[in-house]
């Protein structure tokens, strides 16, 4: 977790930090969002049918993702949720803490990132800093700066 704060400082990215009880789903988190500005996102970690390619999908909390439609849009074989072991291997995260900040741990840029293009309209976005007892609010512009730093393949798509 400290590496997230260190990296944001290094990149000169400001944020607001919010502490709350541990949450494991975006639905559980809603009761703690009342005073937090910006778009609240859900982050989904998927793998293709052979387990050769992994995707981090970032969408607004209220959006429903049709995985079958997504696999066709991105030209992938059948997609499914990646296992806890894969989540730990590629992003060094535990379930309930999935976040784009996990890309800090993907030093080989194995994970491709798919972001709903509607999020570009938001001034601020919110993510866990790799722990589910905190939420960070940062500007969308700074979020893009962070994504560029990761070196991972990033695609903005209408989801």
Backbone as a printed PyTorch tensor [residue, N CA C, xyz], in Angstrom:
tensor([[[  0.8150,  -1.1840,   0.0000],
         [  0.0000,   0.0000,   0.0000],
         [  0.8640,   1.2560,   0.0000]],

        [[  1.9300,   1.2660,   0.7880],
         [  2.7910,   2.4470,   0.8310],
         [  3.3800,   2.7560,  -0.5300]],

        [[  3.6070,   1.7080,  -1.3430],
         [  4.1760,   1.9550,  -2.6680],
         [  3.2150,   2.7840,  -3.5180]],

        [[  1.9160,   2.6700,  -3.2940],
         [  0.9480,   3.4840,  -4.0290],
         [  1.1510,   4.9520,  -3.6810]],

        [[  1.2350,   5.2440,  -2.3920],
         [  1.4010,   6.6330,  -1.9680],
         [  2.7490,   7.1850,  -2.4120]],

        [[  3.7750,   6.3630,  -2.3470],
         [  5.1040,   6.7890,  -2.8120],
         [  5.0800,   7.1010,  -4.3080]],

        [[  4.4370,   6.2380,  -5.0860],
         [  4.3820,   6.4440,  -6.5370],
         [  3.5710,   7.6870,  -6.8730]],

        [[  2.4490,   7.8970,  -6.2020],
         [  1.6480,   9.0930,  -6.4650],
         [  2.4420,  10.3580,  -6.1360]],

        [[  3.2070,  10.3220,  -5.0530],
         [  4.0460,  11.4750,  -4.6950],
         [  5.1110,  11.6920,  -5.7660]],

        [[  5.7410,  10.6100,  -6.2080],
         [  6.7790,  10.7070,  -7.2400],
         [  6.2270,  11.3030,  -8.5310]],

        [[  4.9820,  10.9430,  -8.8710],
         [  4.3490,  11.4300, -10.0920],
         [  3.6720,  12.7900,  -9.8920]],

        [[  3.7810,  13.3260,  -8.6760],
         [  3.1630,  14.6070,  -8.3390],
         [  1.6480,  14.5630,  -8.5560]],

        [[  1.0390,  13.4860,  -8.0830],
         [ -0.3980,  13.2910,  -8.2030],
         [ -1.0220,  13.5040,  -6.8260]],

        [[ -1.9290,  14.4720,  -6.7650],
         [ -2.6430,  14.7380,  -5.5180],
         [ -3.8430,  13.8170,  -5.3750]],

        [[ -4.2840,  13.6330,  -4.1510],
         [ -5.4330,  12.7670,  -3.8810],
         [ -6.0250,  13.1240,  -2.5270]],

        [[ -7.2490,  12.7060,  -2.3280],
         [ -7.8850,  12.7520,  -1.0180],
         [ -7.9960,  11.3140,  -0.5490]],

        [[ -7.6710,  11.0960,   0.7020],
         [ -7.6710,   9.7330,   1.2690],
         [ -8.8330,   9.6060,   2.2490]],

        [[ -9.6110,   8.5480,   2.0760],
         [-10.7780,   8.3000,   2.9150],
         [-10.6380,   6.9290,   3.5720]],

        [[-10.7600,   6.8800,   4.8780],
         [-10.6900,   5.6040,   5.6220],
         [-12.1150,   5.1150,   5.8710]],

        [[-12.3000,   3.7940,   5.8610],
         [-13.6090,   3.1960,   6.1180],
         [-13.4080,   1.7360,   6.4990]],

        [[-14.4480,   1.0890,   7.0090],
         [-14.3220,  -0.3460,   7.3070],
         [-14.0290,  -1.1390,   6.0250]],

        [[-13.4880,  -2.3080,   6.1810],
         [-13.1840,  -3.1680,   5.0320],
         [-14.4550,  -3.4490,   4.2390]],

        [[-14.3460,  -3.3200,   2.9100],
         [-15.4470,  -3.6490,   2.0070],
         [-14.9000,  -4.6090,   0.9470]],

        [[-15.7480,  -5.5220,   0.5250],
         [-15.2950,  -6.5470,  -0.4150],
         [-15.9780,  -6.4610,  -1.7810]],

        [[-17.0340,  -5.6510,  -1.8670],
         [-17.7110,  -5.4390,  -3.1430],
         [-18.0690,  -3.9640,  -3.2590]],

        [[-18.3050,  -3.5240,  -4.4800],
         [-18.7020,  -2.1250,  -4.6610],
         [-20.0590,  -1.8710,  -4.0140]],

        [[-20.9170,  -2.8870,  -3.9570],
         [-22.2120,  -2.7200,  -3.2920],
         [-22.0150,  -2.4510,  -1.8050]],

        [[-21.1280,  -3.1890,  -1.1590],
         [-20.8380,  -2.9370,   0.2620],
         [-20.2730,  -1.5410,   0.4730]],

        [[-19.5060,  -1.0620,  -0.4700],
         [-18.8370,   0.2360,  -0.3270],
         [-19.7990,   1.4130,  -0.4080]],

        [[-20.9630,   1.2210,  -1.0210],
         [-21.8760,   2.3490,  -1.2240],
         [-22.2540,   3.0540,   0.0660]],

        [[-22.3240,   2.3430,   1.1660],
         [-22.7160,   3.0010,   2.4180],
         [-21.6440,   3.9440,   2.9590]],

        [[-20.4540,   3.9040,   2.3760],
         [-19.3550,   4.7700,   2.8290],
         [-19.0420,   5.8980,   1.8370]],

        [[-19.8310,   6.0080,   0.7650],
         [-19.5420,   6.9580,  -0.2960],
         [-20.2220,   8.3100,  -0.1550]],

        [[-21.0970,   8.4700,   0.7890],
         [-21.9220,   9.6840,   0.8760],
         [-21.1050,  10.9700,   0.8000]],

        [[-19.9740,  11.0200,   1.4500],
         [-19.1820,  12.2470,   1.4970],
         [-17.9770,  12.2300,   0.5590]],

        [[-17.9440,  11.2840,  -0.3630],
         [-16.8040,  11.1740,  -1.2730],
         [-17.2380,  11.6150,  -2.6690]],

        [[-16.5860,  12.6680,  -3.1670],
         [-16.9260,  13.1960,  -4.4990],
         [-16.3740,  12.2900,  -5.5970]],

        [[-16.9030,  12.4680,  -6.7870],
         [-16.3610,  11.7790,  -7.9550],
         [-17.0540,  10.4670,  -8.2730]],

        [[-16.6140,   9.8760,  -9.3750],
         [-17.1740,   8.6090,  -9.8440],
         [-16.6180,   7.4520,  -9.0230]],

        [[-17.5070,   6.6110,  -8.5870],
         [-17.0980,   5.3970,  -7.8830],
         [-17.0710,   4.2800,  -8.9130]],

        [[-15.9940,   3.5310,  -8.9020],
         [-15.7570,   2.5500,  -9.9570],
         [-15.7380,   1.1350,  -9.4160]],

        [[-16.0930,   0.2240, -10.3020],
         [-15.8540,  -1.1850,  -9.9890],
         [-14.7650,  -1.6540, -10.9260]],

        [[-13.9690,  -2.5500, -10.4160],
         [-12.7880,  -3.0420, -11.1230],
         [-12.8890,  -4.5520, -11.1950]],

        [[-12.8440,  -5.0760, -12.4020],
         [-13.0700,  -6.4970, -12.6170],
         [-11.8210,  -7.0900, -13.2560]],

        [[-11.3210,  -8.1630, -12.6610],
         [-10.1170,  -8.8280, -13.1750],
         [-10.5390, -10.0980, -13.9070]],

        [[-10.2680, -10.1320, -15.2120],
         [-10.7040, -11.2360, -16.0670],
         [ -9.5190, -11.9040, -16.7380]],

        [[ -9.7670, -13.1010, -17.2390],
         [ -8.7560, -13.8370, -18.0140],
         [ -9.4190, -14.4330, -19.2390]],

        [[ -8.6080, -14.7080, -20.2610],
         [ -9.1580, -15.3640, -21.4440],
         [ -9.2380, -16.8710, -21.1880]],

        [[ -9.7900, -17.5930, -22.1570],
         [-10.0510, -19.0230, -21.9410],
         [ -8.7930, -19.8530, -21.7370]],

        [[ -7.6820, -19.4340, -22.2740],
         [ -6.4340, -20.1730, -22.1090],
         [ -5.6230, -19.6910, -20.9060]],

        [[ -6.0480, -18.5900, -20.2920],
         [ -5.3000, -18.0400, -19.1600],
         [ -4.0180, -17.3540, -19.5830]],

        [[ -3.9130, -17.0150, -20.8550],
         [ -2.6970, -16.3590, -21.3630],
         [ -2.7700, -14.8420, -21.2730]],

        [[ -4.0010, -14.2980, -21.2970],
         [ -4.1670, -12.8520, -21.2600],
         [ -5.1160, -12.4830, -20.1210]],

        [[ -4.7480, -11.4150, -19.4180],
         [ -5.5500, -10.9340, -18.2990],
         [ -5.9470,  -9.4930, -18.5400]],

        [[ -7.1270,  -9.1400, -18.0530],
         [ -7.6780,  -7.8120, -18.2690],
         [ -8.1740,  -7.2350, -16.9530]],

        [[ -7.8850,  -5.9710, -16.7580],
         [ -8.4820,  -5.2150, -15.6650],
         [ -9.4940,  -4.2880, -16.3150]],

        [[-10.7640,  -4.4660, -15.9830],
         [-11.8460,  -3.6790, -16.5680],
         [-12.3250,  -2.6930, -15.5090]],

        [[-12.3640,  -1.4090, -15.8770],
         [-12.7470,  -0.3430, -14.9500],
         [-13.9790,   0.3500, -15.5160]],

        [[-15.0570,   0.3330, -14.7350],
         [-16.3140,   0.9730, -15.1530],
         [-16.9440,   1.6830, -13.9580]],

        [[-17.8540,   2.5900, -14.2670],
         [-18.6200,   3.2290, -13.2120],
         [-19.4140,   2.1860, -12.4440]],

        [[-19.6150,   2.4440, -11.1750],
         [-20.2760,   1.5030, -10.2750],
         [-21.6240,   1.0120, -10.7970]],

        [[-22.4030,   1.8730, -11.4090],
         [-23.7680,   1.5110, -11.7950],
         [-23.8610,   0.7480, -13.1160]],

        [[-22.7600,   0.6280, -13.8230],
         [-22.8030,  -0.0580, -15.1220],
         [-22.7650,  -1.5690, -14.9470]],

        [[-23.5180,  -2.2240, -15.7900],
         [-23.4920,  -3.6780, -15.8500],
         [-22.6630,  -4.0700, -17.0730]],

        [[-21.7110,  -4.9500, -16.8710],
         [-20.8540,  -5.3980, -17.9650],
         [-21.3300,  -6.7670, -18.4430]],

        [[-21.5360,  -6.8730, -19.7350],
         [-21.8590,  -8.1560, -20.3370],
         [-20.5450,  -8.7430, -20.8380]],

        [[-20.0300,  -9.7340, -20.1330],
         [-18.7160, -10.2840, -20.4550],
         [-18.6710, -10.8330, -21.8760]],

        [[-19.7540, -11.4410, -22.3170],
         [-19.7970, -11.9700, -23.6820],
         [-19.6300, -10.8490, -24.7170]],

        [[-20.2950,  -9.7260, -24.4780],
         [-20.1640,  -8.5810, -25.3860],
         [-18.7480,  -8.0210, -25.3320]],

        [[-18.1710,  -7.9650, -24.1390],
         [-16.8200,  -7.4350, -23.9790],
         [-15.8080,  -8.2840, -24.7410]],

        [[-15.9160,  -9.6150, -24.6300],
         [-14.9460, -10.4690, -25.3180],
         [-15.0240, -10.2590, -26.8250]],

        [[-16.2000, -10.0430, -27.3490],
         [-16.3430,  -9.7800, -28.7790],
         [-15.7590,  -8.4050, -29.1340]],

        [[-16.0070,  -7.4010, -28.2970],
         [-15.5080,  -6.0430, -28.5440],
         [-13.9840,  -6.0000, -28.5680]],

        [[-13.3440,  -6.7320, -27.6580],
         [-11.8760,  -6.6710, -27.5800],
         [-11.1950,  -7.7760, -28.3800]],

        [[-11.9870,  -8.6490, -28.9980],
         [-11.4200,  -9.7080, -29.8340],
         [-10.7370, -10.7920, -29.0290]],

        [[-11.3220, -11.1330, -27.9090],
         [-10.7450, -12.1540, -27.0330],
         [-11.5070, -13.4630, -27.1570]],

        [[-10.8440, -14.5380, -26.7380],
         [-11.5600, -15.7950, -26.5510],
         [-12.4520, -15.6160, -25.3240]],

        [[-13.1820, -16.6490, -24.9550],
         [-14.1200, -16.5640, -23.8400],
         [-13.4420, -15.9860, -22.5950]],

        [[-14.0780, -14.9830, -22.0030],
         [-13.5650, -14.3630, -20.7890],
         [-14.2740, -14.9180, -19.5700]],

        [[-13.5450, -14.9930, -18.4720],
         [-14.1410, -15.3770, -17.1880],
         [-13.3710, -14.6620, -16.0860]],

        [[-13.9360, -14.6910, -14.8910],
         [-13.2670, -14.0570, -13.7600],
         [-11.9750, -14.8100, -13.4600]],

        [[-10.9240, -14.0710, -13.2280],
         [ -9.6380, -14.6870, -12.8970],
         [ -9.6690, -15.1650, -11.4460]],

        [[ -8.9170, -16.1770, -11.1570],
         [ -8.8750, -16.7550,  -9.8160],
         [ -8.1300, -15.8430,  -8.8400]],

        [[ -8.3200, -16.1290,  -7.5740],
         [ -7.6030, -15.4140,  -6.5180],
         [ -6.0890, -15.5700,  -6.7030]],

        [[ -5.6530, -16.7470,  -7.1450],
         [ -4.2300, -17.0010,  -7.3610],
         [ -3.6840, -16.1190,  -8.4940]],

        [[ -4.4570, -15.9830,  -9.5560],
         [ -4.0280, -15.1340, -10.6700],
         [ -4.0140, -13.6580, -10.2560]],

        [[ -4.9870, -13.2600,  -9.4680],
         [ -5.0330, -11.8860,  -8.9740],
         [ -3.7780, -11.5770,  -8.1650]],

        [[ -3.3880, -12.5180,  -7.3390],
         [ -2.1790, -12.3190,  -6.5480],
         [ -0.9230, -12.3610,  -7.4260]],

        [[ -0.8830, -13.2830,  -8.3720],
         [  0.2980, -13.4280,  -9.2260],
         [  0.5560, -12.1850, -10.0820]],

        [[ -0.4850, -11.6460, -10.6990],
         [ -0.2880, -10.5620, -11.6610],
         [ -0.3970,  -9.1610, -11.0580]],

        [[ -1.2290,  -8.9930, -10.0320],
         [ -1.4030,  -7.6580,  -9.4490],
         [ -1.0140,  -7.5850,  -7.9750]],

        [[ -0.6690,  -8.7430,  -7.4030],
         [ -0.3260,  -8.8210,  -5.9810],
         [ -1.4290,  -8.2250,  -5.1070]],

        [[ -2.6770,  -8.5890,  -5.4260],
         [ -3.8350,  -8.0910,  -4.6900],
         [ -4.6580,  -9.2440,  -4.1460]],

        [[ -5.4490,  -8.9160,  -3.1400],
         [ -6.4130,  -9.8520,  -2.5660],
         [ -7.8080,  -9.4880,  -3.0720]],

        [[ -8.7320, -10.4360,  -3.1170],
         [-10.1070, -10.1050,  -3.5000],
         [-10.6460,  -8.9830,  -2.6020]],

        [[-11.4040,  -8.0910,  -3.2100],
         [-11.9450,  -6.9520,  -2.4760],
         [-11.0630,  -5.7240,  -2.5590]],

        [[ -9.8520,  -5.8900,  -3.0770],
         [ -8.9140,  -4.7700,  -3.1930],
         [ -8.5230,  -4.4900,  -4.6350]],

        [[ -9.2320,  -5.0660,  -5.5910],
         [ -8.8750,  -4.8960,  -6.9950],
         [ -8.9840,  -3.4190,  -7.3620]],

        [[ -7.9490,  -2.9320,  -8.0190],
         [ -7.8460,  -1.5110,  -8.3140],
         [ -6.7840,  -1.2970,  -9.3860]],

        [[ -6.9010,  -0.2150, -10.1520],
         [ -5.8280,   0.0980, -11.0990],
         [ -4.4780,   0.3120, -10.4080]],

        [[ -4.4830,   0.6060,  -9.1220],
         [ -3.2120,   0.7740,  -8.4190],
         [ -2.4540,  -0.5460,  -8.2960]],

        [[ -3.1210,  -1.6630,  -8.5050],
         [ -2.4400,  -2.9510,  -8.5350],
         [ -1.4750,  -3.0710,  -9.7030]],

        [[ -1.6500,  -2.2290, -10.7160],
         [ -0.7490,  -2.2570, -11.8710],
         [  0.6820,  -1.9050, -11.4790]],

        [[  0.8530,  -1.2630, -10.3400],
         [  2.1980,  -0.9890,  -9.8180],
         [  2.9880,  -2.2920,  -9.7050]],

        [[  2.2890,  -3.3730,  -9.3950],
         [  2.9310,  -4.6750,  -9.1850],
         [  3.0880,  -5.4790, -10.4810]],

        [[  2.5020,  -5.0140, -11.5630],
         [  2.5820,  -5.7180, -12.8480],
         [  3.7780,  -5.1700, -13.6270]],

        [[  4.9590,  -5.4600, -13.1570],
         [  6.1810,  -4.8760, -13.7220],
         [  6.4670,  -5.3550, -15.1460]],

        [[  5.8610,  -6.4600, -15.5490],
         [  6.0590,  -6.9600, -16.9160],
         [  4.9240,  -6.5520, -17.8480]],

        [[  3.9990,  -5.7240, -17.3510],
         [  2.8730,  -5.2190, -18.1400],
         [  2.0790,  -6.3330, -18.8090]],

        [[  1.8020,  -7.3600, -18.0270],
         [  1.0450,  -8.4960, -18.5400],
         [ -0.4440,  -8.1700, -18.6850]],

        [[ -0.9610,  -7.3540, -17.7910],
         [ -2.3970,  -7.0730, -17.7300],
         [ -2.7630,  -5.9300, -18.6760]],

        [[ -3.7810,  -6.1710, -19.4990],
         [ -4.3280,  -5.1250, -20.3580],
         [ -5.4730,  -4.4500, -19.6090]],

        [[ -5.5860,  -3.1410, -19.7760],
         [ -6.5740,  -2.3750, -19.0300],
         [ -7.6360,  -1.8530, -19.9930]],

        [[ -8.8870,  -2.1380, -19.6590],
         [-10.0310,  -1.6690, -20.4370],
         [-10.8080,  -0.7140, -19.5300]],

        [[-10.9770,   0.5270, -19.9820],
         [-11.6630,   1.5330, -19.1760],
         [-12.8670,   2.0470, -19.9490]],

        [[-13.9920,   2.1130, -19.2740],
         [-15.1920,   2.6540, -19.8930],
         [-14.9480,   4.1180, -20.2530]],

        [[-15.1210,   4.4610, -21.5120],
         [-14.8440,   5.8200, -21.9770],
         [-15.7480,   6.8590, -21.3190]],

        [[-16.8820,   6.4460, -20.7720],
         [-17.7520,   7.4000, -20.0690],
         [-17.0450,   8.0160, -18.8650]],

        [[-16.0610,   7.3300, -18.3040],
         [-15.3470,   7.8720, -17.1460],
         [-14.5350,   9.1150, -17.5090]],

        [[-14.2380,   9.3010, -18.7900],
         [-13.5020,  10.4940, -19.2150],
         [-14.2780,  11.7760, -18.9240]],

        [[-15.5850,  11.6480, -18.7480],
         [-16.4310,  12.8120, -18.4690],
         [-16.3960,  13.2130, -16.9950]],

        [[-15.7860,  12.3940, -16.1680],
         [-15.7680,  12.6450, -14.7280],
         [-14.5790,  13.5070, -14.3330]],

        [[-14.8000,  14.4390, -13.4280],
         [-13.6990,  15.2670, -12.9190],
         [-12.8250,  14.4610, -11.9680]],

        [[-13.4590,  13.5870, -11.1660],
         [-12.7410,  12.7990, -10.1660],
         [-13.1830,  11.3470, -10.2230]],

        [[-12.2460,  10.4480,  -9.9030],
         [-12.5260,   9.0110,  -9.8240],
         [-11.9820,   8.4870,  -8.5000]],

        [[-12.5160,   7.3610,  -8.0590],
         [-12.1700,   6.7880,  -6.7570],
         [-11.7560,   5.3350,  -6.8850]],

        [[-10.6650,   4.9880,  -6.1720],
         [-10.1700,   3.6130,  -6.1750],
         [ -9.5520,   3.2880,  -4.8220]],

        [[ -9.5350,   1.9960,  -4.4830],
         [ -8.7870,   1.5450,  -3.3110],
         [ -7.2880,   1.6400,  -3.6190]],

        [[ -6.4860,   2.0100,  -2.6220],
         [ -5.0210,   2.0110,  -2.8290],
         [ -4.4220,   0.6370,  -2.5100]],

        [[ -5.0030,  -0.4070,  -3.1080],
         [ -4.5860,  -1.8040,  -2.9260],
         [ -4.9110,  -2.3520,  -1.5490]],

        [[ -5.8080,  -1.6850,  -0.8490],
         [ -6.3300,  -2.1700,   0.4280],
         [ -7.7790,  -1.7020,   0.5150]],

        [[ -8.6490,  -2.5800,   1.0080],
         [-10.0730,  -2.2650,   0.9490],
         [-10.6070,  -1.5060,   2.1680]],

        [[ -9.7310,  -0.8880,   2.9310],
         [-10.1660,  -0.0610,   4.0620],
         [ -9.9380,   1.4290,   3.7820]],

        [[ -9.5600,   1.7340,   2.5370],
         [ -9.3400,   3.1250,   2.1480],
         [ -9.8120,   3.3180,   0.7120]],

        [[-10.1640,   4.5600,   0.4290],
         [-10.4980,   4.9630,  -0.9330],
         [ -9.7310,   6.2400,  -1.2200]],

        [[ -9.1590,   6.3180,  -2.4130],
         [ -8.4720,   7.5310,  -2.8460],
         [ -9.2950,   8.2050,  -3.9410]],

        [[ -9.4530,   9.5080,  -3.8220],
         [-10.0960,  10.3180,  -4.8530],
         [ -9.0030,  11.0940,  -5.5660]],

        [[ -8.9530,  10.9760,  -6.8910],
         [ -7.9950,  11.7500,  -7.6570],
         [ -8.6610,  12.2670,  -8.9160]],

        [[ -8.0880,  13.3100,  -9.4920],
         [ -8.6690,  13.8550, -10.7100],
         [ -8.5140,  12.8340, -11.8270]],

        [[ -9.4350,  12.8970, -12.7870],
         [ -9.3290,  11.9730, -13.9100],
         [ -8.0380,  12.2370, -14.6780]],

        [[ -7.6540,  13.4870, -14.7640],
         [ -6.4000,  13.8460, -15.4490],
         [ -5.2010,  13.1750, -14.7760]],

        [[ -5.1690,  13.1860, -13.4460],
         [ -4.0780,  12.5220, -12.7330],
         [ -4.1690,  11.0040, -12.8610]],

        [[ -5.3810,  10.4810, -12.9240],
         [ -5.5510,   9.0470, -13.1470],
         [ -4.9280,   8.6550, -14.4840]],

        [[ -5.1630,   9.4550, -15.5230],
         [ -4.5560,   9.1770, -16.8230],
         [ -3.0350,   9.2740, -16.7600]],

        [[ -2.5230,  10.2130, -15.9940],
         [ -1.0690,  10.3480, -15.8320],
         [ -0.4990,   9.0780, -15.1960]],

        [[ -1.1880,   8.5800, -14.1770],
         [ -0.7630,   7.3360, -13.5250],
         [ -0.7960,   6.1670, -14.5250]],

        [[ -1.8850,   6.0440, -15.2680],
         [ -2.0080,   4.9540, -16.2390],
         [ -0.8820,   4.9850, -17.2620]],

        [[ -0.5470,   6.1640, -17.7300],
         [  0.5530,   6.3010, -18.6880],
         [  1.8560,   5.8040, -18.0730]],

        [[  2.0840,   6.1460, -16.8180],
         [  3.2970,   5.7060, -16.1370],
         [  3.3970,   4.1840, -16.0820]],

        [[  2.2760,   3.4800, -15.9120],
         [  2.3360,   2.0210, -15.7220],
         [  2.9510,   1.3100, -16.9190]],

        [[  2.7320,   1.8310, -18.1090],
         [  3.2390,   1.1630, -19.3040],
         [  2.3430,   0.0350, -19.7910]],

        [[  1.2690,  -0.2550, -19.0730],
         [  0.3380,  -1.2930, -19.5150],
         [ -0.4520,  -0.7960, -20.7180]],

        [[ -0.9260,  -1.7320, -21.5320],
         [ -1.7960,  -1.3660, -22.6450],
         [ -3.1270,  -0.9020, -22.0680]],

        [[ -3.5410,   0.3010, -22.4550],
         [ -4.7860,   0.8890, -21.9520],
         [ -5.7030,   1.1480, -23.1370]],

        [[ -6.9580,   0.7110, -23.0170],
         [ -7.9410,   0.9790, -24.0560],
         [ -9.1750,   1.5950, -23.4200]],

        [[ -9.6200,   2.7050, -23.9700],
         [-10.8850,   3.3100, -23.5580],
         [-11.9430,   2.8620, -24.5450]],

        [[-12.9900,   2.2190, -24.0280],
         [-14.0500,   1.6970, -24.8640],
         [-15.4010,   2.0830, -24.2870]],

        [[-16.3850,   2.2120, -25.1410],
         [-17.7530,   2.4580, -24.6990],
         [-18.2980,   1.1290, -24.1730]],

        [[-18.4840,   1.0330, -22.8690],
         [-18.9550,  -0.2240, -22.2690],
         [-20.3720,  -0.0800, -21.7480]]])
